[in-house]
Amino acid sequence: MAFRGCFLGKPELFPLRWRRFPGCWLISPPRSARNLSTSSEHSDKIITQFTNQARPFQDFKPHAQSDTLDIFVRLGVLQPSHRVLDCGCGPGIVSRHIAKHVTSVVGLDLTPAMVNLATAETAREQGLSNKCLFLWGDIYSLPFAASTFDASVSRYAFHHLLDPLKAFKEMLRVTRPGGRIVILDASPEPTKQAAYDRFEKLRDSSHASALTQQQLKGLGDSAIATGELLPDPVVTSMELLVDAQELLSTTLLDGEVRNMLLKMLEDDI
């Protein structure tokens, strides 16, 4: 039973998934996705943005770039027997890639439209529906028991978080001792951070802040597990080449804002 021990919600709220994953323990989730996050105003921004962006996000070709997917298998040291959590799973691109290498993947996202799209896209790929489960939920309060997963991953989600340390601690809690946490996100140089955040907030109002590499490493220094500091993190970098016009087409922008963003890119933010 691939998902035994998962804490997902009342069976009547997930009738099809209950039948598909009979090992799940389903006990009362919040009834409204908008009541999940620590900041309802910021939650609303995320849900609004990614309800509109769900299909463009799925279809944006750089999101399927192989090295941004293979890195989770490599750094997560994923094995065929592993159970993995994908936080901020979006349309399930990372979840589906990982599912080809492990026993099961649970993808969690705050935006119902993303969860629905992830489920639909996964149903189109033979052999993956039985290995992937998608649900909406709050990264600040993950609905799982401690040590449920062998690894927890997140791609392009942490820059939307007002409290990334709280989210990291939750990922740590639900990952077994000796398991891996892999976070992939934009990470500007410290001298470029403020300018990058200005750019992203103009492009996407749900952006909070893109953490520098040192800030990302600091999450592990600040999160204490069983009274001991975590081991030093493994840090790796990669380049993601994106066409500026294609990037800006993924969000709804008026002409003046679009031109401002293009000028910022030309000035090398």
C-alpha positions as CSV (number, residue, x, y, z in Angstrom):
1,M,0.0,0.0,0.0
2,A,2.0,2.9,-1.3
3,F,0.5,5.7,0.8
4,R,0.0,3.9,4.2
5,G,0.1,6.4,7.0
6,C,-0.6,9.5,4.9
7,F,-2.9,12.0,6.6
8,L,-5.1,13.5,3.9
9,G,-8.7,14.2,4.9
10,K,-12.1,12.6,5.2
11,P,-12.7,9.7,2.9
12,E,-15.8,11.3,1.4
13,L,-13.8,14.3,0.2
14,F,-11.5,12.0,-1.8
15,P,-13.7,9.1,-2.8
16,L,-11.8,8.1,-6.0
17,R,-8.4,8.5,-4.3
18,W,-9.6,6.5,-1.3
19,R,-10.3,3.6,-3.6
20,R,-7.1,3.9,-5.5
21,F,-5.0,4.2,-2.4
22,P,-6.7,2.0,0.2
23,G,-3.8,2.3,2.6
24,C,-4.4,6.0,3.2
25,W,-5.6,7.3,6.6
26,L,-7.9,10.2,5.7
27,I,-8.8,12.6,8.5
28,S,-10.5,16.0,8.2
29,P,-8.6,18.6,6.2
30,P,-9.7,22.3,6.2
31,R,-12.7,22.8,3.9
32,S,-11.3,25.9,2.1
33,A,-7.9,26.2,0.5
34,R,-8.1,29.9,1.3
35,N,-8.0,29.1,5.0
36,L,-4.8,27.1,4.9
37,S,-1.9,29.5,4.8
38,T,-0.5,31.6,7.7
39,S,-1.4,34.7,5.7
40,S,-4.8,34.6,4.0
41,E,-4.0,37.7,2.0
42,H,-0.9,36.2,0.5
43,S,-2.6,32.9,0.0
44,D,-5.2,34.7,-2.1
45,K,-2.5,36.1,-4.2
46,I,-0.9,32.7,-4.8
47,I,-4.2,31.0,-5.6
48,T,-5.3,33.8,-7.9
49,Q,-1.9,33.9,-9.8
50,F,-1.6,30.2,-10.2
51,T,-5.2,29.6,-11.1
52,N,-4.5,31.8,-14.1
53,Q,-1.0,30.4,-14.6
54,A,-1.8,26.7,-14.3
55,R,-1.9,25.8,-18.0
56,P,0.9,28.3,-19.1
57,F,3.1,26.9,-16.3
58,Q,2.5,23.4,-17.5
59,D,3.3,24.3,-21.1
60,F,6.3,26.5,-20.4
61,K,9.1,24.4,-22.1
62,P,12.0,25.3,-19.7
63,H,10.0,23.7,-16.8
64,A,10.5,20.4,-18.5
65,Q,14.2,20.9,-18.9
66,S,15.8,17.6,-18.0
67,D,18.6,18.8,-15.7
68,T,16.1,20.7,-13.5
69,L,14.2,17.3,-13.1
70,D,17.1,14.9,-12.9
71,I,18.7,16.9,-10.0
72,F,16.0,15.7,-7.7
73,V,16.7,12.0,-8.4
74,R,20.5,12.6,-8.1
75,L,20.6,14.8,-5.0
76,G,17.7,13.0,-3.3
77,V,19.5,9.7,-3.8
78,L,16.1,8.3,-4.7
79,Q,15.6,4.5,-4.7
80,P,12.8,2.3,-6.1
81,S,11.4,1.7,-2.6
82,H,11.2,5.4,-1.7
83,R,8.1,7.5,-0.9
84,V,8.5,11.2,-1.8
85,L,6.7,14.4,-1.1
86,D,6.6,17.2,-3.6
87,C,5.8,20.5,-1.9
88,G,4.3,23.2,-4.2
89,C,3.9,20.6,-6.9
90,G,2.1,22.8,-9.4
91,P,0.9,20.8,-12.4
92,G,3.0,17.8,-11.3
93,I,5.9,18.0,-13.7
94,V,8.5,17.2,-11.0
95,S,6.2,14.6,-9.3
96,R,5.7,12.7,-12.6
97,H,9.5,12.6,-13.3
98,I,10.3,11.4,-9.8
99,A,7.5,8.8,-9.9
100,K,9.4,6.9,-12.6
101,H,12.2,6.2,-10.1
102,V,10.4,5.5,-6.8
103,T,7.4,3.7,-5.3
104,S,5.1,6.7,-4.8
105,V,4.9,10.5,-4.9
106,V,2.5,12.8,-3.1
107,G,2.2,16.2,-4.7
108,L,0.8,19.0,-2.5
109,D,-0.2,22.5,-3.7
110,L,-2.1,25.5,-2.3
111,T,-3.9,26.1,-5.6
112,P,-6.8,23.7,-6.4
113,A,-6.5,24.4,-10.2
114,M,-2.9,23.2,-10.1
115,V,-3.9,20.0,-8.2
116,N,-6.6,19.3,-10.7
117,L,-4.3,19.9,-13.7
118,A,-1.6,17.7,-12.1
119,T,-4.1,14.9,-11.7
120,A,-5.3,15.2,-15.3
121,E,-1.8,15.4,-16.8
122,T,-0.7,12.4,-14.8
123,A,-3.7,10.3,-16.0
124,R,-2.4,10.8,-19.5
125,E,0.9,9.0,-18.8
126,Q,0.7,5.3,-18.6
127,G,1.6,3.7,-15.3
128,L,1.9,6.9,-13.3
129,S,-1.6,7.3,-11.9
130,N,-1.1,4.5,-9.5
131,K,2.1,6.0,-8.2
132,C,1.1,9.7,-7.9
133,L,-1.4,11.3,-5.6
134,F,-2.1,15.1,-5.7
135,L,-3.9,17.1,-3.1
136,W,-4.2,20.7,-2.0
137,G,-2.7,21.7,1.3
138,D,-0.5,24.1,3.3
139,I,3.3,23.8,3.2
140,Y,3.4,25.5,6.6
141,S,1.3,22.7,8.2
142,L,1.8,19.6,6.2
143,P,-1.0,17.0,6.8
144,F,1.4,14.1,7.4
145,A,2.8,12.2,10.3
146,A,6.5,12.6,11.2
147,S,8.9,10.6,9.1
148,T,6.3,9.7,6.5
149,F,8.6,10.2,3.5
150,D,12.0,9.1,2.4
151,A,12.6,12.5,0.7
152,S,10.8,15.8,0.4
153,V,11.4,18.1,-2.6
154,S,10.3,21.5,-3.8
155,R,10.9,23.4,-7.1
156,Y,10.2,27.1,-7.7
157,A,8.0,27.4,-4.6
158,F,10.2,28.9,-1.9
159,H,10.3,32.4,-3.4
160,H,6.6,32.6,-2.9
161,L,6.8,31.9,0.9
162,L,6.6,34.6,3.6
163,D,8.2,32.2,6.1
164,P,10.5,29.8,4.3
165,L,12.1,28.5,7.5
166,K,8.7,27.4,8.8
167,A,8.1,25.5,5.6
168,F,11.6,23.9,5.7
169,K,11.0,22.7,9.2
170,E,7.7,21.1,8.1
171,M,9.5,19.3,5.3
172,L,12.1,18.2,7.8
173,R,9.5,16.9,10.2
174,V,7.8,14.7,7.6
175,T,11.0,13.3,6.2
176,R,12.5,10.3,7.9
177,P,15.9,10.5,9.7
178,G,18.6,10.0,7.1
179,G,16.2,11.1,4.3
180,R,16.9,13.9,1.9
181,I,15.4,17.4,1.3
182,V,16.0,18.9,-2.1
183,I,15.0,22.6,-2.8
184,L,15.5,24.1,-6.2
185,D,14.7,27.8,-6.7
186,A,16.0,31.0,-8.2
187,S,18.8,32.3,-6.1
188,P,20.2,35.7,-7.0
189,E,23.5,37.2,-6.0
190,P,23.2,39.3,-2.8
191,T,23.8,42.5,-4.7
192,K,21.0,41.6,-7.2
193,Q,18.5,40.3,-4.7
194,A,16.5,43.5,-4.2
195,A,16.3,44.2,-8.0
196,Y,15.3,40.6,-8.7
197,D,12.6,40.8,-6.1
198,R,11.3,44.1,-7.6
199,F,11.2,42.4,-11.0
200,E,9.4,39.3,-9.8
201,K,6.8,41.3,-7.8
202,L,5.9,43.3,-10.8
203,R,5.6,40.1,-12.9
204,D,3.9,38.0,-10.2
205,S,2.3,39.6,-7.1
206,S,2.5,36.3,-5.2
207,H,6.4,36.6,-5.2
208,A,7.8,37.1,-1.7
209,S,11.6,37.0,-2.0
210,A,14.1,34.9,-3.8
211,L,16.6,33.7,-1.2
212,T,20.3,34.0,-1.9
213,Q,22.4,30.8,-1.7
214,Q,23.6,31.7,1.7
215,Q,20.0,32.3,2.9
216,L,19.0,28.9,1.5
217,K,21.9,27.2,3.3
218,G,20.9,29.1,6.5
219,L,17.5,27.3,6.6
220,G,19.4,24.1,7.6
221,D,21.5,26.0,10.1
222,S,18.3,27.3,11.7
223,A,16.2,24.2,11.7
224,I,17.0,22.0,14.6
225,A,16.2,18.2,14.5
226,T,16.3,16.2,17.7
227,G,18.5,18.8,19.4
228,E,21.2,18.6,16.7
229,L,22.2,20.8,13.8
230,L,21.7,19.3,10.3
231,P,24.7,18.2,8.3
232,D,26.1,20.8,5.9
233,P,24.0,21.0,2.8
234,V,25.0,20.0,-0.7
235,V,24.8,23.1,-3.0
236,T,24.8,23.0,-6.7
237,S,24.0,25.6,-9.4
238,M,22.6,25.5,-12.9
239,E,21.7,27.9,-15.7
240,L,18.1,28.0,-17.0
241,L,18.0,29.8,-20.3
242,V,14.6,31.5,-20.8
243,D,13.3,33.7,-23.6
244,A,12.2,37.0,-22.0
245,Q,9.0,37.3,-24.1
246,E,8.0,33.7,-23.4
247,L,8.6,34.2,-19.7
248,L,6.4,37.3,-19.5
249,S,3.7,35.5,-21.5
250,T,3.1,33.2,-18.6
251,T,1.5,35.9,-16.5
252,L,-1.2,38.5,-17.2
253,L,0.5,41.9,-17.6
254,D,-0.5,45.2,-19.1
255,G,1.7,46.7,-21.8
256,E,3.3,49.3,-19.5
257,V,4.4,46.8,-17.0
258,R,5.6,44.4,-19.7
259,N,7.8,47.1,-21.2
260,M,9.2,48.0,-17.8
261,L,10.1,44.4,-17.1
262,L,11.8,44.1,-20.5
263,K,13.8,47.2,-19.8
264,M,14.9,45.8,-16.4
265,L,16.1,42.6,-18.1
266,E,17.9,44.6,-20.7
267,D,19.6,46.6,-17.9
268,D,20.7,43.2,-16.5
269,I,19.0,43.1,-13.1
